Structure formats: structure tokens, C-alpha cells
Amino acid sequence: MEKYAHIHEYDREILLPYSRFFPSSHLIFKTKNTDRKLESLLGLKLLSDLLRKIDSQCQIQDIMYTAEGKPYFRDRNLHISIAHACGMVLVGLGDHSLGLDIEHRQARSPIIPEIHLNKKLLFFTGVENWIKAWVHQEAVLKMFGWGDMNYCQDIIWDSANKGTFADYAFLLQEIEVLPEYYAAKCSLIR
């Protein structure tokens, strides 16, 4: 189940109270970029909205964070993925591990290392657009938790959208949000 929204759809005052649900060590308190902070807060707002729809027992204050900042529920078998870029936020919940990513189609982000912008990545993702290739790669990496996976060497692709890593089979799907964004979801195949 996914939900998305743009930060400009919300008043800052609606989002600011959500900062109390982040641990004091969270990256949101270290960044000076106001839009990134608002995207993080909107992520929690959207997550809270989804939780109300599917599990009244599960509360946003039950969320924990890994050292890398990935949210999870300690006592529930409910998996979370949050992605944000250029004011757009995408949140997903599932019974199994999942990974989401989103980028603006015109992204020129300095945080995307040049090493990933090569023909090898485009070949392994099966797409010709590097931004879309980046989104596909990030969705897969987020699902597996950013471990020691080498995207271009460790994944065996059965088709353009199905692959395996170690003993896990997964499905990569593009998600339609707005025309100016690429978004993808990676989830385990049951």
C-alpha cells in the first residue's frame, strides 16, 4: 500500500509537530535544508495516515530507526519504506520487506555519485535513462537494507522486473505518481 503527496499541499504548521517522533540523533536534525526537513515530516504524516487505515493498534510513535535511518516497527511484522525528492514524498507499508524510490525526471543531483552513472548500471537495469535506472537501483537497495550488495554483480535478473539476490526473489515495479517523477517499488515475491 503506497501513498504520495507534495510538500506544497501542506501548511508547515501541520507538519512541524511530527518532528517529535524522530529520535534526537536522526538526520532531520542535522540537515540545514528546509525542504528536506519538510519532506521527512511529510513522510511521517503520510505514514500516520496509512497506519490509521490499516492497523489502529500500530502508532507512529512505535517506529524505530536503524543506524542508517531506515524506519521499522520493533514489535510488528509491518515494513516501511519512505522516499522523497524535490518536494514529493512516497510512503509504503507492507507485510514483507519493500523498498521505494522517487526522483524528479530532470534531476541533476550532486549526491548521485558519478560511479553509478555508467553504462554498466544502465545495462543491468534494462533502461536507457540514467535517472530511471537510479530509481530502480535505489528501490532494490532500500528493500535489502543497503548491505554489502553490489547491484551490478549480485543480482540475477529473470526478466526486466524480476530478480533474485541470495535466496530472495523480488519484483520491481514502476509506480505512477506525477508525470514529472520516476518512482519504483521493490518487493519480495511470496
C-alpha positions in Angstrom: 0.0 0.0 0.0 1.5 3.3 -1.1 0.6 7.0 -0.6 2.3 10.1 -2.0 2.0 13.8 -1.7 3.9 17.1 -2.4 5.0 19.3 0.5 3.3 22.3 -1.1 0.0 20.6 -0.5 0.5 21.1 3.3 0.9 24.0 5.6 4.2 23.9 7.5 2.3 24.2 10.8 0.6 20.9 10.1 3.9 19.1 9.5 6.1 20.6 12.3 4.5 18.6 15.2 5.7 15.4 13.5 9.3 16.3 14.4 8.8 15.0 17.9 8.5 11.4 16.6 12.1 11.4 15.3 14.9 10.4 17.7 17.3 13.3 18.6 20.1 11.6 16.6 18.0 11.5 13.3 19.4 13.1 10.2 16.4 15.5 10.1 18.0 17.5 12.9 21.4 17.6 11.2 20.3 19.0 7.8 20.0 22.7 7.2 17.9 22.1 4.0 14.3 23.2 5.0 12.7 21.3 2.1 14.4 18.0 3.1 13.2 18.5 6.7 9.6 19.2 5.4 9.8 16.1 3.2 10.8 14.0 6.2 8.0 15.4 8.3 5.5 14.8 5.4 6.7 11.2 5.3 5.7 10.7 8.9 2.4 12.4 8.2 1.6 10.1 5.3 2.7 7.1 7.3 0.4 8.1 10.1 -2.5 8.4 7.6 -1.8 4.9 6.3 -1.5 3.4 9.7 -4.9 4.7 10.7 -6.4 2.9 7.7 -4.8 -0.5 8.2 -3.9 -1.0 11.9 -5.4 1.0 14.7 -3.1 -0.7 17.2 0.0 0.5 15.4 1.1 4.0 16.2 3.6 6.3 14.6 5.4 6.6 18.0 6.2 2.8 17.7 8.6 3.5 14.9 12.3 2.8 15.5 15.2 3.7 13.2 18.3 1.7 12.1 21.7 3.4 12.2 21.2 4.3 8.6 17.9 6.0 9.3 15.6 3.3 7.9 12.3 3.2 9.8 10.9 0.0 11.2 8.5 -1.4 13.8 10.2 -3.3 16.5 7.2 -5.4 17.6 5.2 -5.7 14.4 5.6 -7.5 11.1 4.8 -4.4 9.2 7.5 -3.0 6.9 8.0 0.7 5.9 9.7 2.4 3.1 9.8 6.2 2.6 11.3 8.0 -0.4 11.4 11.7 -1.1 12.8 14.0 -3.8 12.1 17.6 -5.0 9.2 18.1 -2.6 7.5 14.8 -3.4 7.2 12.1 -0.8 6.2 8.4 -1.3 5.4 6.1 1.6 4.8 2.4 1.5 3.7 -0.2 4.1 3.7 -4.0 3.6 3.6 -7.4 5.2 7.0 -8.1 3.7 10.2 -6.0 3.1 9.8 -3.4 0.4 11.8 -0.5 -1.0 10.6 2.7 -2.6 12.5 5.4 -4.5 11.5 8.5 -6.4 13.3 11.2 -8.4 12.3 14.1 -10.5 12.8 13.4 -14.2 15.0 16.5 -14.5 17.2 15.6 -11.5 20.8 16.9 -11.5 21.5 15.9 -8.0 25.1 16.3 -6.8 24.6 13.4 -4.4 24.4 10.8 -7.1 27.9 9.6 -7.5 29.4 9.5 -11.0 30.4 5.9 -10.4 26.7 4.9 -10.7 26.1 6.9 -13.8 27.7 4.5 -16.2 26.7 2.1 -19.0 27.0 -0.9 -16.6 24.2 0.4 -14.4 22.0 1.2 -17.4 22.7 -2.3 -18.8 21.8 -4.1 -15.6 18.6 -2.1 -15.0 17.4 -2.6 -18.6 16.5 1.0 -19.1 18.2 3.8 -21.1 17.5 6.7 -18.8 20.0 7.1 -16.0 17.5 8.7 -13.6 15.1 5.9 -14.1 18.0 3.4 -13.7 19.0 5.1 -10.5 15.4 4.9 -9.1 15.3 1.2 -9.9 18.6 0.5 -8.2 17.7 2.6 -5.1 14.4 0.7 -4.7 16.2 -2.6 -4.7 18.9 -1.5 -2.4 16.4 0.1 0.1 14.5 -3.2 0.2 17.6 -5.2 1.1 18.7 -2.6 3.7 21.8 -1.2 1.9 24.0 -4.2 3.0 27.0 -5.3 1.0 25.1 -5.8 -2.2 26.8 -4.9 -5.4 23.8 -4.1 -7.6 25.6 -4.9 -10.9 27.2 -8.2 -9.8 25.0 -9.8 -7.1 21.5 -9.7 -8.7 20.4 -12.2 -11.2 17.6 -10.8 -13.4 15.0 -13.3 -14.6 13.2 -10.7 -16.6 13.1 -6.9 -16.8 11.3 -6.6 -13.5 12.0 -9.9 -11.6 15.3 -10.8 -10.0 17.0 -12.7 -7.3 19.5 -11.8 -4.7 21.0 -14.5 -2.5 17.9 -16.7 -1.7 15.3 -13.9 -2.2 13.2 -13.4 -5.3 11.8 -9.9 -5.8 9.6 -7.9 -8.1 10.5 -4.3 -9.3 7.5 -2.2 -10.3 7.3 1.3 -11.6 4.8 3.5 -9.7 2.8 6.3 -11.3 2.8 9.4 -9.2 3.0 12.6 -11.3 4.4 12.8 -14.9 7.5 14.7 -13.8 8.7 12.0 -11.4 10.0 8.5 -11.8 9.1 6.1 -8.9 9.6 2.4 -8.3 8.8 -0.2 -5.7 10.7 -3.3 -5.0 9.0 -6.1 -3.0 9.7 -9.8 -2.2 7.9 -12.4 -4.2 6.0 -14.7 -1.9 
